[in-house]
Amino acid sequence: MIEVEIQNASASADVPSEDEFRRWAATAVQRDAAEIVIRVVDEDESAELNEQYRHKAGPTNVLSFPFEAPPGVDTDILGDLVICAPVVEREAGEQGKTPAAHWAHMVVHGVLHLQGYDHIEEAEAERMEAEEVALLRGLGYGNPYEEAEEA
């Protein structure tokens, strides 16, 4: 069973529904049982967490906090995602994507990080991006790494 807790601490009026968040997260989980918290925030909280944990200034689209259980403790907890609503909304417009497609990408991307995927090395990035593209295609969205066509 995949359990997803949604915490909406954002003032944005355009945050996807809890059902959408759950569907996107469940699609990216690669095991039978998992617990995930998705917290939607505004820029101040995102910037604070980005500085504290990544030592980078300013807000970012998604932060992933994988849970590491103590040795010998078996748990379904994958971890937490923190998604910044204003950044995701702004990026969707800049990249010519629908807001839903970009939100779905951020959730899928974050959940893959919670499961150990990374994009630091080129080979890891290619593997992670291929998985994202396949999962998003299954959800009905296009490749998030392709340039949007001009209207």
C-alpha positions in Angstrom: 0.0 0.0 0.0 1.3 3.4 -0.9 0.4 6.1 1.6 0.9 9.8 0.7 0.3 12.6 3.2 -0.2 16.0 1.6 0.7 19.1 3.6 -0.3 22.3 1.8 1.5 25.3 3.4 1.3 27.4 0.2 -0.8 30.4 -0.5 -1.1 29.4 -4.1 -4.6 28.8 -5.4 -3.4 26.5 -8.2 -2.0 23.6 -6.2 -3.1 20.2 -7.7 -5.6 18.0 -5.8 -4.5 15.5 -3.2 -5.7 12.7 -5.5 -3.4 14.0 -8.3 -0.4 14.1 -5.9 -1.2 10.5 -4.7 -1.5 9.2 -8.3 1.7 10.7 -9.4 3.6 9.5 -6.3 2.2 6.0 -6.5 3.2 5.7 -10.2 6.9 6.4 -9.3 7.1 4.1 -6.2 8.9 0.9 -7.2 7.9 -1.2 -4.3 4.7 -2.7 -2.8 4.5 -0.4 0.3 5.7 3.1 0.9 4.9 6.1 3.0 5.7 9.6 1.7 4.9 13.1 2.8 4.6 15.8 0.2 4.7 19.3 1.6 3.8 22.2 -0.8 5.4 25.5 0.3 6.0 29.0 -0.7 9.3 30.6 -1.6 10.4 31.6 1.9 10.2 28.1 3.3 11.8 26.5 0.2 14.7 29.0 0.3 15.2 28.4 4.0 15.4 24.6 3.5 17.5 24.9 0.3 20.0 27.0 2.2 20.0 24.8 5.3 20.3 21.4 3.6 21.9 22.1 0.2 23.8 25.3 1.1 22.3 27.0 -1.9 20.6 30.4 -1.9 17.0 30.9 -3.0 14.0 28.7 -3.5 14.1 25.6 -5.6 11.4 23.5 -7.3 11.6 20.2 -5.3 13.7 19.0 -2.3 13.9 15.3 -1.5 14.6 14.1 2.0 15.0 10.3 1.9 14.4 8.5 5.2 17.2 6.4 6.5 16.1 3.9 9.1 18.4 2.8 11.8 20.1 -0.6 11.2 17.8 -3.5 11.8 14.6 -1.3 11.6 12.3 -2.4 8.8 10.0 0.5 7.6 7.9 1.5 4.6 8.8 5.2 5.1 10.5 6.5 1.9 10.8 10.1 3.0 9.5 13.6 2.4 9.3 15.9 -0.6 9.0 19.7 -0.4 7.7 21.3 -3.5 7.7 25.1 -4.0 4.4 26.1 -5.7 5.5 29.5 -7.0 8.7 28.1 -8.5 6.8 25.1 -10.2 4.2 27.5 -11.5 6.8 29.9 -12.9 8.9 27.1 -14.4 5.9 25.6 -16.2 5.2 28.9 -17.9 8.8 29.5 -18.8 9.2 26.0 -20.2 5.9 26.1 -22.1 4.5 23.1 -20.1 1.0 22.7 -18.6 1.1 23.2 -14.8 -0.1 19.7 -14.3 2.7 18.2 -16.4 5.3 20.1 -14.5 3.8 19.3 -11.1 3.7 15.6 -12.1 7.3 15.8 -13.2 8.4 17.3 -9.8 6.6 14.6 -7.9 8.0 11.7 -10.0 11.5 13.3 -9.9 11.3 13.7 -6.1 10.0 10.2 -5.5 12.7 8.7 -7.6 15.3 10.6 -5.5 13.7 9.1 -2.4 14.4 5.7 -3.9 18.1 6.3 -4.5 18.0 7.7 -8.1 20.4 10.6 -8.7 21.7 12.8 -11.5 25.1 13.8 -10.4 27.0 11.5 -12.7 26.0 11.5 -16.4 25.2 7.7 -16.5 23.0 8.1 -13.4 21.3 11.2 -14.9 20.5 9.3 -18.1 19.0 6.4 -16.1 16.9 8.7 -14.0 15.7 10.8 -16.9 14.7 7.7 -18.9 12.7 6.5 -15.9 11.0 9.9 -15.5 10.1 10.0 -19.2 8.6 6.5 -19.1 6.6 7.1 -15.9 5.3 10.5 -17.1 4.4 8.9 -20.5 2.4 6.4 -18.6 0.6 9.2 -16.8 -0.2 10.8 -20.2 2.4 13.6 -20.2 5.2 14.3 -22.7 9.0 14.2 -22.2 9.8 16.9 -19.7 13.3 17.3 -21.1 12.2 18.2 -24.7 11.8 21.8 -25.6 8.2 23.0 -25.9 7.3 23.9 -29.5 6.7 27.5 -30.2 3.0 28.4 -30.6 
